[in-house]
Amino acid sequence: MAQHGGAMTTDDPELKAFLQARERVYGGFLTFVTWSIVGIVLLLILLAVFLL
C-alpha cells in the first residue's frame, strides 16, 4: 500500500518564493494569451470590414 504524505505546508521560505515565481510566470502567460486572442479577434474584424 502506498504511503500518504501529510498536507503540504508553505512554512518553507524557499517553497513560498518558488510558488510566487510560478504564479508570476502563469500570470504573464495568461496576459499574453488574453492579448493575443484580443489581437486576433480585432484583426479578423478589420479584415471582415475591409473585405465585405
CHARMM internal coordinates of N, CA and C (Angstrom, degrees):
IC EDIT
DIST 1 N 1 CA 1.4438
DIST 1 CA 1 C 1.5343
ANGL 1 N 1 CA 1 C 108.61
DIST 1 C 2 N 1.3073
ANGL 1 CA 1 C 2 N 116.63
DIHE 1 N 1 CA 1 C 2 N 142.23
DIST 2 N 2 CA 1.4659
ANGL 1 C 2 N 2 CA 121.10
DIHE 1 CA 1 C 2 N 2 CA -176.76
DIST 2 CA 2 C 1.5242
ANGL 2 N 2 CA 2 C 110.74
DIHE 1 C 2 N 2 CA 2 C -75.88
DIST 2 C 3 N 1.3011
ANGL 2 CA 2 C 3 N 114.29
DIHE 2 N 2 CA 2 C 3 N 144.95
DIST 3 N 3 CA 1.4674
ANGL 2 C 3 N 3 CA 120.34
DIHE 2 CA 2 C 3 N 3 CA 176.01
DIST 3 CA 3 C 1.5189
ANGL 3 N 3 CA 3 C 109.07
DIHE 2 C 3 N 3 CA 3 C -80.15
DIST 3 C 4 N 1.2928
ANGL 3 CA 3 C 4 N 116.76
DIHE 3 N 3 CA 3 C 4 N 137.19
DIST 4 N 4 CA 1.4553
ANGL 3 C 4 N 4 CA 121.24
DIHE 3 CA 3 C 4 N 4 CA 178.82
DIST 4 CA 4 C 1.5169
ANGL 4 N 4 CA 4 C 109.16
DIHE 3 C 4 N 4 CA 4 C -103.44
DIST 4 C 5 N 1.3305
ANGL 4 CA 4 C 5 N 116.19
DIHE 4 N 4 CA 4 C 5 N 128.23
DIST 5 N 5 CA 1.4553
ANGL 4 C 5 N 5 CA 120.27
DIHE 4 CA 4 C 5 N 5 CA 177.18
DIST 5 CA 5 C 1.5163
ANGL 5 N 5 CA 5 C 110.29
DIHE 4 C 5 N 5 CA 5 C -80.18
DIST 5 C 6 N 1.2988
ANGL 5 CA 5 C 6 N 115.12
DIHE 5 N 5 CA 5 C 6 N 164.10
DIST 6 N 6 CA 1.4585
ANGL 5 C 6 N 6 CA 119.93
DIHE 5 CA 5 C 6 N 6 CA 178.16
DIST 6 CA 6 C 1.5124
ANGL 6 N 6 CA 6 C 110.84
DIHE 5 C 6 N 6 CA 6 C -75.41
DIST 6 C 7 N 1.3011
ANGL 6 CA 6 C 7 N 115.26
DIHE 6 N 6 CA 6 C 7 N -179.73
DIST 7 N 7 CA 1.4643
ANGL 6 C 7 N 7 CA 120.28
DIHE 6 CA 6 C 7 N 7 CA 177.94
DIST 7 CA 7 C 1.5240
ANGL 7 N 7 CA 7 C 109.07
DIHE 6 C 7 N 7 CA 7 C -65.42
DIST 7 C 8 N 1.3251
ANGL 7 CA 7 C 8 N 116.19
DIHE 7 N 7 CA 7 C 8 N 144.57
DIST 8 N 8 CA 1.4500
ANGL 7 C 8 N 8 CA 121.12
DIHE 7 CA 7 C 8 N 8 CA -179.36
DIST 8 CA 8 C 1.5263
ANGL 8 N 8 CA 8 C 109.39
DIHE 7 C 8 N 8 CA 8 C -75.85
DIST 8 C 9 N 1.3001
ANGL 8 CA 8 C 9 N 116.21
DIHE 8 N 8 CA 8 C 9 N 125.26
DIST 9 N 9 CA 1.4682
ANGL 8 C 9 N 9 CA 119.57
DIHE 8 CA 8 C 9 N 9 CA 178.34
DIST 9 CA 9 C 1.5159
ANGL 9 N 9 CA 9 C 109.09
DIHE 8 C 9 N 9 CA 9 C -105.08
DIST 9 C 10 N 1.3057
ANGL 9 CA 9 C 10 N 116.14
DIHE 9 N 9 CA 9 C 10 N 154.07
DIST 10 N 10 CA 1.4758
ANGL 9 C 10 N 10 CA 121.06
DIHE 9 CA 9 C 10 N 10 CA -179.84
DIST 10 CA 10 C 1.5173
ANGL 10 N 10 CA 10 C 110.31
DIHE 9 C 10 N 10 CA 10 C -110.49
DIST 10 C 11 N 1.3440
ANGL 10 CA 10 C 11 N 116.16
DIHE 10 N 10 CA 10 C 11 N 36.28
DIST 11 N 11 CA 1.4579
ANGL 10 C 11 N 11 CA 119.93
DIHE 10 CA 10 C 11 N 11 CA 177.53
DIST 11 CA 11 C 1.5236
ANGL 11 N 11 CA 11 C 111.54
DIHE 10 C 11 N 11 CA 11 C -75.41
DIST 11 C 12 N 1.3150
ANGL 11 CA 11 C 12 N 117.21
DIHE 11 N 11 CA 11 C 12 N -22.30
DIST 12 N 12 CA 1.4616
ANGL 11 C 12 N 12 CA 121.95
DIHE 11 CA 11 C 12 N 12 CA -178.53
DIST 12 CA 12 C 1.5221
ANGL 12 N 12 CA 12 C 109.71
DIHE 11 C 12 N 12 CA 12 C -75.77
DIST 12 C 13 N 1.3407
ANGL 12 CA 12 C 13 N 118.56
DIHE 12 N 12 CA 12 C 13 N 122.90
DIST 13 N 13 CA 1.4735
ANGL 12 C 13 N 13 CA 120.14
DIHE 12 CA 12 C 13 N 13 CA -179.25
DIST 13 CA 13 C 1.5325
ANGL 13 N 13 CA 13 C 112.77
DIHE 12 C 13 N 13 CA 13 C -63.91
DIST 13 C 14 N 1.3378
ANGL 13 CA 13 C 14 N 117.14
DIHE 13 N 13 CA 13 C 14 N -32.42
DIST 14 N 14 CA 1.4616
ANGL 13 C 14 N 14 CA 119.57
DIHE 13 CA 13 C 14 N 14 CA 178.47
DIST 14 CA 14 C 1.5239
ANGL 14 N 14 CA 14 C 110.48
DIHE 13 C 14 N 14 CA 14 C -66.59
DIST 14 C 15 N 1.3252
ANGL 14 CA 14 C 15 N 116.62
DIHE 14 N 14 CA 14 C 15 N -38.97
DIST 15 N 15 CA 1.4649
ANGL 14 C 15 N 15 CA 120.72
DIHE 14 CA 14 C 15 N 15 CA 178.27
DIST 15 CA 15 C 1.5248
ANGL 15 N 15 CA 15 C 110.31
DIHE 14 C 15 N 15 CA 15 C -66.24
DIST 15 C 16 N 1.3365
ANGL 15 CA 15 C 16 N 117.16
DIHE 15 N 15 CA 15 C 16 N -40.85
DIST 16 N 16 CA 1.4667
ANGL 15 C 16 N 16 CA 120.34
DIHE 15 CA 15 C 16 N 16 CA 177.70
DIST 16 CA 16 C 1.5183
ANGL 16 N 16 CA 16 C 110.79
DIHE 15 C 16 N 16 CA 16 C -61.55
DIST 16 C 17 N 1.3259
ANGL 16 CA 16 C 17 N 117.34
DIHE 16 N 16 CA 16 C 17 N -44.27
DIST 17 N 17 CA 1.4632
ANGL 16 C 17 N 17 CA 121.15
DIHE 16 CA 16 C 17 N 17 CA 179.65
DIST 17 CA 17 C 1.5282
ANGL 17 N 17 CA 17 C 110.31
DIHE 16 C 17 N 17 CA 17 C -64.21
DIST 17 C 18 N 1.3187
ANGL 17 CA 17 C 18 N 116.74
DIHE 17 N 17 CA 17 C 18 N -40.21
DIST 18 N 18 CA 1.4613
ANGL 17 C 18 N 18 CA 120.84
DIHE 17 CA 17 C 18 N 18 CA 178.82
DIST 18 CA 18 C 1.5269
ANGL 18 N 18 CA 18 C 110.89
DIHE 17 C 18 N 18 CA 18 C -63.09
DIST 18 C 19 N 1.3370
ANGL 18 CA 18 C 19 N 116.41
DIHE 18 N 18 CA 18 C 19 N -45.76
DIST 19 N 19 CA 1.4623
ANGL 18 C 19 N 19 CA 120.13
DIHE 18 CA 18 C 19 N 19 CA 179.99
DIST 19 CA 19 C 1.5229
ANGL 19 N 19 CA 19 C 111.54
DIHE 18 C 19 N 19 CA 19 C -65.65
DIST 19 C 20 N 1.3135
ANGL 19 CA 19 C 20 N 118.03
DIHE 19 N 19 CA 19 C 20 N -37.66
DIST 20 N 20 CA 1.4615
ANGL 19 C 20 N 20 CA 120.87
DIHE 19 CA 19 C 20 N 20 CA 177.55
DIST 20 CA 20 C 1.5238
ANGL 20 N 20 CA 20 C 110.79
DIHE 19 C 20 N 20 CA 20 C -65.35
DIST 20 C 21 N 1.3199
ANGL 20 CA 20 C 21 N 116.87
DIHE 20 N 20 CA 20 C 21 N -39.40
DIST 21 N 21 CA 1.4653
ANGL 20 C 21 N 21 CA 120.01
DIHE 20 CA 20 C 21 N 21 CA 177.94
DIST 21 CA 21 C 1.5278
ANGL 21 N 21 CA 21 C 110.24
DIHE 20 C 21 N 21 CA 21 C -64.88
DIST 21 C 22 N 1.3208
ANGL 21 CA 21 C 22 N 116.92
DIHE 21 N 21 CA 21 C 22 N -41.36
DIST 22 N 22 CA 1.4705
ANGL 21 C 22 N 22 CA 120.35
DIHE 21 CA 21 C 22 N 22 CA 178.30
DIST 22 CA 22 C 1.5203
ANGL 22 N 22 CA 22 C 110.99
DIHE 21 C 22 N 22 CA 22 C -63.65
DIST 22 C 23 N 1.3315
ANGL 22 CA 22 C 23 N 117.14
DIHE 22 N 22 CA 22 C 23 N -39.62
DIST 23 N 23 CA 1.4599
ANGL 22 C 23 N 23 CA 120.38
DIHE 22 CA 22 C 23 N 23 CA 179.35
DIST 23 CA 23 C 1.5263
ANGL 23 N 23 CA 23 C 110.77
DIHE 22 C 23 N 23 CA 23 C -65.41
DIST 23 C 24 N 1.3457
ANGL 23 CA 23 C 24 N 117.43
DIHE 23 N 23 CA 23 C 24 N -38.22
DIST 24 N 24 CA 1.4708
ANGL 23 C 24 N 24 CA 120.15
DIHE 23 CA 23 C 24 N 24 CA 177.44
DIST 24 CA 24 C 1.5215
ANGL 24 N 24 CA 24 C 110.91
DIHE 23 C 24 N 24 CA 24 C -64.81
DIST 24 C 25 N 1.3267
ANGL 24 CA 24 C 25 N 116.89
DIHE 24 N 24 CA 24 C 25 N -43.52
DIST 25 N 25 CA 1.4690
ANGL 24 C 25 N 25 CA 120.67
DIHE 24 CA 24 C 25 N 25 CA 179.25
DIST 25 CA 25 C 1.5235
ANGL 25 N 25 CA 25 C 110.19
DIHE 24 C 25 N 25 CA 25 C -63.23
DIST 25 C 26 N 1.3370
ANGL 25 CA 25 C 26 N 116.67
DIHE 25 N 25 CA 25 C 26 N -44.47
DIST 26 N 26 CA 1.4599
ANGL 25 C 26 N 26 CA 121.03
DIHE 25 CA 25 C 26 N 26 CA -179.48
DIST 26 CA 26 C 1.5283
ANGL 26 N 26 CA 26 C 110.61
DIHE 25 C 26 N 26 CA 26 C -64.82
DIST 26 C 27 N 1.3293
ANGL 26 CA 26 C 27 N 117.00
DIHE 26 N 26 CA 26 C 27 N -40.41
DIST 27 N 27 CA 1.4653
ANGL 26 C 27 N 27 CA 120.87
DIHE 26 CA 26 C 27 N 27 CA 177.65
DIST 27 CA 27 C 1.5209
ANGL 27 N 27 CA 27 C 111.55
DIHE 26 C 27 N 27 CA 27 C -63.51
DIST 27 C 28 N 1.3266
ANGL 27 CA 27 C 28 N 117.16
DIHE 27 N 27 CA 27 C 28 N -41.99
DIST 28 N 28 CA 1.4623
ANGL 27 C 28 N 28 CA 120.60
DIHE 27 CA 27 C 28 N 28 CA 177.11
DIST 28 CA 28 C 1.5161
ANGL 28 N 28 CA 28 C 111.94
DIHE 27 C 28 N 28 CA 28 C -64.46
DIST 28 C 29 N 1.3206
ANGL 28 CA 28 C 29 N 116.42
DIHE 28 N 28 CA 28 C 29 N -39.55
DIST 29 N 29 CA 1.4599
ANGL 28 C 29 N 29 CA 120.39
DIHE 28 CA 28 C 29 N 29 CA 178.42
DIST 29 CA 29 C 1.5211
ANGL 29 N 29 CA 29 C 110.84
DIHE 28 C 29 N 29 CA 29 C -64.11
DIST 29 C 30 N 1.3325
ANGL 29 CA 29 C 30 N 117.06
DIHE 29 N 29 CA 29 C 30 N -43.62
DIST 30 N 30 CA 1.4615
ANGL 29 C 30 N 30 CA 120.26
DIHE 29 CA 29 C 30 N 30 CA 179.06
DIST 30 CA 30 C 1.5220
ANGL 30 N 30 CA 30 C 111.37
DIHE 29 C 30 N 30 CA 30 C -64.09
DIST 30 C 31 N 1.3287
ANGL 30 CA 30 C 31 N 117.14
DIHE 30 N 30 CA 30 C 31 N -38.57
DIST 31 N 31 CA 1.4627
ANGL 30 C 31 N 31 CA 120.46
DIHE 30 CA 30 C 31 N 31 CA 177.03
DIST 31 CA 31 C 1.5218
ANGL 31 N 31 CA 31 C 110.64
DIHE 30 C 31 N 31 CA 31 C -63.23
DIST 31 C 32 N 1.3236
ANGL 31 CA 31 C 32 N 117.01
DIHE 31 N 31 CA 31 C 32 N -44.11
DIST 32 N 32 CA 1.4545
ANGL 31 C 32 N 32 CA 121.78
DIHE 31 CA 31 C 32 N 32 CA 178.66
DIST 32 CA 32 C 1.5314
ANGL 32 N 32 CA 32 C 111.09
DIHE 31 C 32 N 32 CA 32 C -60.61
DIST 32 C 33 N 1.3197
ANGL 32 CA 32 C 33 N 116.61
DIHE 32 N 32 CA 32 C 33 N -46.73
DIST 33 N 33 CA 1.4651
ANGL 32 C 33 N 33 CA 120.80
DIHE 32 CA 32 C 33 N 33 CA -178.91
DIST 33 CA 33 C 1.5249
ANGL 33 N 33 CA 33 C 110.32
DIHE 32 C 33 N 33 CA 33 C -64.00
DIST 33 C 34 N 1.3211
ANGL 33 CA 33 C 34 N 117.09
DIHE 33 N 33 CA 33 C 34 N -43.03
DIST 34 N 34 CA 1.4640
ANGL 33 C 34 N 34 CA 120.84
DIHE 33 CA 33 C 34 N 34 CA -179.26
DIST 34 CA 34 C 1.5208
ANGL 34 N 34 CA 34 C 110.98
DIHE 33 C 34 N 34 CA 34 C -61.39
DIST 34 C 35 N 1.3312
ANGL 34 CA 34 C 35 N 117.97
DIHE 34 N 34 CA 34 C 35 N -49.29
DIST 35 N 35 CA 1.4653
ANGL 34 C 35 N 35 CA 120.63
DIHE 34 CA 34 C 35 N 35 CA -179.06
DIST 35 CA 35 C 1.5220
ANGL 35 N 35 CA 35 C 111.87
DIHE 34 C 35 N 35 CA 35 C -68.41
DIST 35 C 36 N 1.3284
ANGL 35 CA 35 C 36 N 117.42
DIHE 35 N 35 CA 35 C 36 N -30.78
DIST 36 N 36 CA 1.4650
ANGL 35 C 36 N 36 CA 119.66
DIHE 35 CA 35 C 36 N 36 CA 175.85
DIST 36 CA 36 C 1.5223
ANGL 36 N 36 CA 36 C 110.73
DIHE 35 C 36 N 36 CA 36 C -65.07
DIST 36 C 37 N 1.3199
ANGL 36 CA 36 C 37 N 116.57
DIHE 36 N 36 CA 36 C 37 N -43.74
DIST 37 N 37 CA 1.4641
ANGL 36 C 37 N 37 CA 120.09
DIHE 36 CA 36 C 37 N 37 CA 178.98
DIST 37 CA 37 C 1.5190
ANGL 37 N 37 CA 37 C 110.54
DIHE 36 C 37 N 37 CA 37 C -64.57
DIST 37 C 38 N 1.3340
ANGL 37 CA 37 C 38 N 117.04
DIHE 37 N 37 CA 37 C 38 N -42.85
DIST 38 N 38 CA 1.4691
ANGL 37 C 38 N 38 CA 120.44
DIHE 37 CA 37 C 38 N 38 CA 178.30
DIST 38 CA 38 C 1.5269
ANGL 38 N 38 CA 38 C 110.21
DIHE 37 C 38 N 38 CA 38 C -61.06
DIST 38 C 39 N 1.3174
ANGL 38 CA 38 C 39 N 117.39
DIHE 38 N 38 CA 38 C 39 N -43.39
DIST 39 N 39 CA 1.4655
ANGL 38 C 39 N 39 CA 121.06
DIHE 38 CA 38 C 39 N 39 CA 179.54
DIST 39 CA 39 C 1.5212
ANGL 39 N 39 CA 39 C 112.33
DIHE 38 C 39 N 39 CA 39 C -63.16
DIST 39 C 40 N 1.3132
ANGL 39 CA 39 C 40 N 116.88
DIHE 39 N 39 CA 39 C 40 N -42.14
DIST 40 N 40 CA 1.4636
ANGL 39 C 40 N 40 CA 120.27
DIHE 39 CA 39 C 40 N 40 CA 179.66
DIST 40 CA 40 C 1.5252
ANGL 40 N 40 CA 40 C 110.57
DIHE 39 C 40 N 40 CA 40 C -65.96
DIST 40 C 41 N 1.3260
ANGL 40 CA 40 C 41 N 116.89
DIHE 40 N 40 CA 40 C 41 N -41.76
DIST 41 N 41 CA 1.4631
ANGL 40 C 41 N 41 CA 120.05
DIHE 40 CA 40 C 41 N 41 CA 178.49
DIST 41 CA 41 C 1.5240
ANGL 41 N 41 CA 41 C 110.65
DIHE 40 C 41 N 41 CA 41 C -62.99
DIST 41 C 42 N 1.3344
ANGL 41 CA 41 C 42 N 117.18
DIHE 41 N 41 CA 41 C 42 N -43.97
DIST 42 N 42 CA 1.4661
ANGL 41 C 42 N 42 CA 119.87
DIHE 41 CA 41 C 42 N 42 CA 177.68
DIST 42 CA 42 C 1.5285
ANGL 42 N 42 CA 42 C 111.46
DIHE 41 C 42 N 42 CA 42 C -62.40
DIST 42 C 43 N 1.3164
ANGL 42 CA 42 C 43 N 116.55
DIHE 42 N 42 CA 42 C 43 N -40.88
DIST 43 N 43 CA 1.4640
ANGL 42 C 43 N 43 CA 120.21
DIHE 42 CA 42 C 43 N 43 CA 177.72
DIST 43 CA 43 C 1.5241
ANGL 43 N 43 CA 43 C 110.97
DIHE 42 C 43 N 43 CA 43 C -62.08
DIST 43 C 44 N 1.3119
ANGL 43 CA 43 C 44 N 117.89
DIHE 43 N 43 CA 43 C 44 N -42.37
DIST 44 N 44 CA 1.4561
ANGL 43 C 44 N 44 CA 121.00
DIHE 43 CA 43 C 44 N 44 CA 178.94
DIST 44 CA 44 C 1.5348
ANGL 44 N 44 CA 44 C 111.21
DIHE 43 C 44 N 44 CA 44 C -65.78
DIST 44 C 45 N 1.3242
ANGL 44 CA 44 C 45 N 116.87
DIHE 44 N 44 CA 44 C 45 N -38.25
DIST 45 N 45 CA 1.4647
ANGL 44 C 45 N 45 CA 120.11
DIHE 44 CA 44 C 45 N 45 CA 177.81
DIST 45 CA 45 C 1.5202
ANGL 45 N 45 CA 45 C 110.19
DIHE 44 C 45 N 45 CA 45 C -65.22
DIST 45 C 46 N 1.3162
ANGL 45 CA 45 C 46 N 117.72
DIHE 45 N 45 CA 45 C 46 N -43.42
DIST 46 N 46 CA 1.4664
ANGL 45 C 46 N 46 CA 120.88
DIHE 45 CA 45 C 46 N 46 CA 178.19
DIST 46 CA 46 C 1.5273
ANGL 46 N 46 CA 46 C 111.53
DIHE 45 C 46 N 46 CA 46 C -63.50
DIST 46 C 47 N 1.3140
ANGL 46 CA 46 C 47 N 117.00
DIHE 46 N 46 CA 46 C 47 N -40.79
DIST 47 N 47 CA 1.4624
ANGL 46 C 47 N 47 CA 120.03
DIHE 46 CA 46 C 47 N 47 CA 176.75
DIST 47 CA 47 C 1.5145
ANGL 47 N 47 CA 47 C 110.96
DIHE 46 C 47 N 47 CA 47 C -62.51
DIST 47 C 48 N 1.3158
ANGL 47 CA 47 C 48 N 117.03
DIHE 47 N 47 CA 47 C 48 N -41.61
DIST 48 N 48 CA 1.4628
ANGL 47 C 48 N 48 CA 120.19
DIHE 47 CA 47 C 48 N 48 CA 179.80
DIST 48 CA 48 C 1.5289
ANGL 48 N 48 CA 48 C 110.78
DIHE 47 C 48 N 48 CA 48 C -65.46
DIST 48 C 49 N 1.3267
ANGL 48 CA 48 C 49 N 117.06
DIHE 48 N 48 CA 48 C 49 N -38.25
DIST 49 N 49 CA 1.4771
ANGL 48 C 49 N 49 CA 120.14
DIHE 48 CA 48 C 49 N 49 CA -179.49
DIST 49 CA 49 C 1.5251
ANGL 49 N 49 CA 49 C 110.91
DIHE 48 C 49 N 49 CA 49 C -66.98
DIST 49 C 50 N 1.3133
ANGL 49 CA 49 C 50 N 117.05
DIHE 49 N 49 CA 49 C 50 N -43.78
DIST 50 N 50 CA 1.4651
ANGL 49 C 50 N 50 CA 119.46
DIHE 49 CA 49 C 50 N 50 CA -175.34
DIST 50 CA 50 C 1.5279
ANGL 50 N 50 CA 50 C 112.90
DIHE 49 C 50 N 50 CA 50 C -80.54
DIST 50 C 51 N 1.3217
ANGL 50 CA 50 C 51 N 117.53
DIHE 50 N 50 CA 50 C 51 N -23.82
DIST 51 N 51 CA 1.4660
ANGL 50 C 51 N 51 CA 119.00
DIHE 50 CA 50 C 51 N 51 CA -177.16
DIST 51 CA 51 C 1.5282
ANGL 51 N 51 CA 51 C 113.52
DIHE 50 C 51 N 51 CA 51 C -95.43
DIST 51 C 52 N 1.3092
ANGL 51 CA 51 C 52 N 117.28
DIHE 51 N 51 CA 51 C 52 N -16.12
DIST 52 N 52 CA 1.4742
ANGL 51 C 52 N 52 CA 118.90
DIHE 51 CA 51 C 52 N 52 CA -179.44
DIST 52 CA 52 C 1.5104
ANGL 52 N 52 CA 52 C 111.85
DIHE 51 C 52 N 52 CA 52 C -102.82
END
COOR INIT
IC SEED 1 N 1 CA 1 C
IC BUILD
